[in-house]
Amino acid sequence: MGSVVSRRRLLKSAGALASAEVLLKTHGTSTSFPADDNRPRALALIGDRYHNADYIRVALNRLFRELNLAIDYTINYDQISSRLLRPYGLFIILRDGMIWPHGYLEPNDYEYSHALESNRDWPKEQSEPWITEEQGAAIKGFVEAGGALYALHNSSHISLSSKDYREVMGGAYIDHPALRPFKVSVVNKEHPITHGVRDFMVNDEQHFVTYDKDPKYILLRSENIDGLTDISEGKDLGATAIAGWAYDFGKGRVVFTAVGHTLHALWQPEYFKLQKNAVKWLLRTA
């Protein structure tokens, strides 16, 4: 009768599988290594109203698979804490600083919502920052103690709501024009992150940011070679912008690169090569 499986055992197994599925959906583990594996692991906070978490996960899965490193994902911004970050060597962020607790008409805030029936009856959309003072301090403490932060694309927007986060990340979002081609130039060819990386063209959002640190840490600049500029609050920001930097912070390291609104942009060959270099540098595995 050893082949007979009891109903209790089946229910127990089903419960275990269900629990595992919940953990997988909540935390999004994409690469599984043994618990005693010594390789560093990354946690990525991804996805917001304007950036679907799926394309980010697809992009980073390829990156970390080629690096033979493990990465976990979360969309739960409210769970970011010192305790959550503690097991990780690298914290990646590709999301903005906004949440919309009172709702919005549609995901991307384009023209689609104008055709919705009774759209004027919808409450006025109002964003709020998600990051708390405790979370900003947790991220700062994580890097100061030896962790690494890779801030991608629109994560510079979080700096507008957190002094501690901005101090670590190194700058803050200003604005961006619509998707259009621009050139990204390597301005520091001696850094391990830019080793073997050539200047490249990409069709993406050209992000304009304020940079707070020493200019010697700048790695990349972007330029619309057609001379198209960006206007923010009546001010012409010009056609060029700082697009990447890297530096040590306490016992840890920080990298910011601005490209990343689409999967096509994240997988631009030279940029993909740079991302791989960046992760290696951050984790000191290069």
Secondary structure, DSSP 8 states (H G I E B T S, - for coil): -TT---HHHHHHHHHHHHHHHHHHHHH-------TT--S-EEEEEE-BTTB-HHHHHHHHHHHHHHHT-EEEEE--GGG--HHHHTT-SEEEEES-SEE-TT--SSTT-SGGGGGSTTGGGS-----EE---HHHHHHHHHHHHTT-EEEEEGGGGGGGGG-HHHHHHH-EEEEE--SSEEEEEEES-TTSGGGTT---EEEEE---EEEE-S-GGGEEEEEE-TT----EETTEE--SEEEEEEEEEETTEEEEEE---SSHHHHT-HHHHHHHHHHHHHHHT--
